[in-house]
Amino acid sequence: MALARIARVEGMLALLLPQALLDELGARVGDEFDIALENHALVMRHRKDVEQIPRIDAILDDLFHEREAVYRALAEGAK
């Protein structure tokens, strides 16, 4: 676990993260991240990854609908 610190930078508050953590994330100055609080934990996702989620969801929906009959037959076969 790494230690982060909040600092005032040019009149704003900033969360300062250790370089090793940023290196592990592949983060560079100017990169954008979506940040959310989930179950009392700060979750940070690179913006480019977040932008892919709707496309992936659409692909999975299409795949499910395309193969829905197969999935239903498999589920009924287990009875």
C-alpha positions in Angstrom: 0.0 0.0 0.0 1.3 3.5 -0.9 0.9 6.7 1.0 -0.8 9.6 -0.7 -1.0 13.2 0.5 -3.4 16.1 -0.1 -1.7 19.4 -0.9 -2.8 22.8 -2.0 -1.5 23.6 -5.5 -2.3 26.9 -7.1 -5.3 27.4 -5.0 -6.7 23.9 -5.6 -6.5 20.8 -3.5 -4.5 17.9 -5.2 -4.1 14.3 -4.2 -0.4 13.6 -4.6 0.3 10.0 -5.5 3.7 8.2 -5.4 5.6 8.0 -8.6 5.8 4.2 -8.3 2.0 3.9 -8.3 1.7 6.2 -11.3 4.3 4.2 -13.1 2.3 1.0 -12.4 -0.8 2.7 -13.8 1.1 3.9 -16.8 -0.1 7.4 -15.9 1.5 10.5 -17.3 1.1 14.2 -16.7 -2.1 15.4 -18.3 -3.8 11.9 -18.3 -7.5 12.0 -17.3 -9.0 9.6 -14.8 -12.6 8.9 -13.6 -12.7 8.8 -9.9 -15.5 7.3 -7.8 -16.1 6.3 -4.2 -17.2 2.6 -4.1 -17.7 0.9 -0.8 -15.7 3.5 1.1 -12.8 3.1 -1.3 -11.5 5.6 -3.9 -11.5 3.9 -7.3 -9.6 5.4 -10.2 -10.0 4.3 -13.8 -8.1 5.7 -16.8 -10.4 7.7 -19.0 -9.6 5.7 -22.1 -10.6 2.5 -20.3 -13.9 4.0 -19.1 -14.7 5.2 -22.6 -14.6 1.6 -23.9 -17.1 0.2 -21.4 -20.3 1.2 -23.4 -18.8 -0.4 -26.5 -18.0 -3.6 -24.7 -21.5 -3.6 -23.1 -23.0 -3.2 -26.6 -20.9 -6.1 -28.0 -21.9 -8.3 -25.1 -25.6 -7.4 -25.5 -25.5 -8.2 -29.2 -23.7 -11.5 -28.5 -26.3 -12.5 -25.9 -29.2 -11.7 -28.2 -27.6 -13.6 -31.1 -27.1 -16.7 -28.9 -30.0 -16.3 -26.6 -31.7 -19.5 -27.8 -28.5 -21.5 -27.2 -28.2 -20.2 -23.7 -31.8 -20.9 -22.9 -31.5 -24.5 -24.2 -28.4 -25.0 -22.1 -30.2 -23.7 -19.0 -33.2 -26.0 -19.6 -30.9 -29.0 -20.2 -29.7 -28.8 -16.7 -33.1 -29.6 -15.3 
